[in-house]
Amino acid sequence: MSKPRFRSVLDEYVAYRPGKVARSSEGRSYKLSSNESPYGPLPSVREVIADAGGLVNRYPDNGCTALIEAIAARHDVPAAHVAVGCGSVGVAQMLLESIGEPGVEVVYAWRSFEAYPTLADLSGVTSVRVPLTDETHDLRAMGDAITDRTGLVFVCNPNNPTGTAVRRRELEEFFDRVPQDCLIVLDEAYHEYIRDPEVPDGLELYADRPNLVVLRTFSKAYGLAGLRIGFMVAQEAIAEQVRKTYLPFSVNSVAQAAAIASLGAEGELLDRVASTVKERERVYDTLRARGWRVPPSEANFVWLPLGDDTMAFSAACDAAGVSVRPFAGEGARVSIGSPEENDAFLAVAELYRTAKEG
Ligand SMILES: *Cc1c(COP(=O)(O)O)cnc(C)c1O
């Protein structure tokens, strides 16, 4: 009997299974696996979300006009340079859809953001992965990997899951090497957490680059991961093409209202980011002082390159109710949460270490 003919690439994917929430024997649970903000929405934003909820019988503004205006005003760029999508993952998908054709290659570092391979596969392009060096983008090797078939290159800065960032000079040298008919997508999902002054702000670089796209999100520092909203900034010629691939109405009306309100409450949100950065430094310093190898992080997580110990470490964390994000055989990514959550993580990491050394 014949069966419906699905795309062969789908056979490589396992069906989604919801993960179990880790719980300690006392029933405690600390979620440090998805790089979310540990804080709920601000009271002012919560109110806007509640009000917007009363209008969901209406379709959202398909052009996201007010939101795009607000983003443009906040970042001092023309509205015509901004495109929005259903999370920055949605915008990344739009970008790939806008260049995706059989035979086109997409270059990115590996390991990097998990969404890149899937989105690349689904848009029909070929992935070219360039290994990290010292947990950091190897921009020289990435430049070498670009050919006349390359349609897009991702640079995740700082990189998820390793937290490392590349600096202005090497980044600009790399940009200079990329042919102008190839899009450069600088994924700055964690931009607000950067403290190294040598790591550039993509929005200061794109104006005289005809192929540079800066990708940002409201999911991390702005604490709106559940509402799904992200945006890109690039020259008008790019933004105009990418907007054509927008799934109609995919940025919902509650998300649009909440993002606008969050831009209005930015001072308060960035205070929270400052607390997270302080906690990041505390977690990093504590781990280093106890002998862990941890690359410096410019994001709201740290990376433990544990190799073959990764799954045992993750299981020990689970048993203590601390969910981390393991990548078998490579390492574990641990988000920075509230001080209490970070203490719980540091405690289990110390138990694991002393047991292993004991
Ligand atoms: C979390 C993250 C995003 C954000 O995705 P959204 O779809 O906006 O929630 C984008 N890029 C990277 C590298 C991330 O880690």
The ligand as an SDF file (V2000), in Angstrom:
LIG
                    3D

 15 15  0  0  0  0  0  0  0  0999 V2000
   17.2210   32.1590   22.2790 C   0  0  0  0  0  0  0  0  0  0  0  0
   17.8210   32.4580   20.9610 C   0  0  0  0  0  0  0  0  0  0  0  0
   17.0990   33.1130   19.9870 C   0  0  0  0  0  0  0  0  0  0  0  0
   15.7370   33.6020   20.2860 C   0  0  0  0  0  0  0  0  0  0  0  0
   14.7720   32.9050   19.6680 O   0  0  0  0  0  0  0  0  0  0  0  0
   13.2890   33.4790   19.6830 P   0  0  0  0  0  0  0  0  0  0  0  0
   12.6830   32.7750   18.5380 O   0  0  0  0  0  0  0  0  0  0  0  0
   13.3800   34.9530   19.4670 O   0  0  0  0  0  0  0  0  0  0  0  0
   12.7060   33.1220   21.0060 O   0  0  0  0  0  0  0  0  0  0  0  0
   17.6930   33.4000   18.7790 C   0  0  0  0  0  0  0  0  0  0  0  0
   18.9730   33.0780   18.5470 N   0  0  0  0  0  0  0  0  0  0  0  0
   19.7060   32.4650   19.4780 C   0  0  0  0  0  0  0  0  0  0  0  0
   21.1210   32.1800   19.2020 C   0  0  0  0  0  0  0  0  0  0  0  0
   19.1540   32.1260   20.7010 C   0  0  0  0  0  0  0  0  0  0  0  0
   19.8920   31.5030   21.6120 O   0  0  0  0  0  0  0  0  0  0  0  0
  1  2  1  0
  2  3  1  0
  2 14  2  0
  3  4  1  0
  3 10  2  0
  4  5  1  0
  5  6  1  0
  6  7  2  0
  6  8  1  0
  6  9  1  0
 10 11  1  0
 11 12  2  0
 12 13  1  0
 12 14  1  0
 14 15  1  0
M  END
$$$$
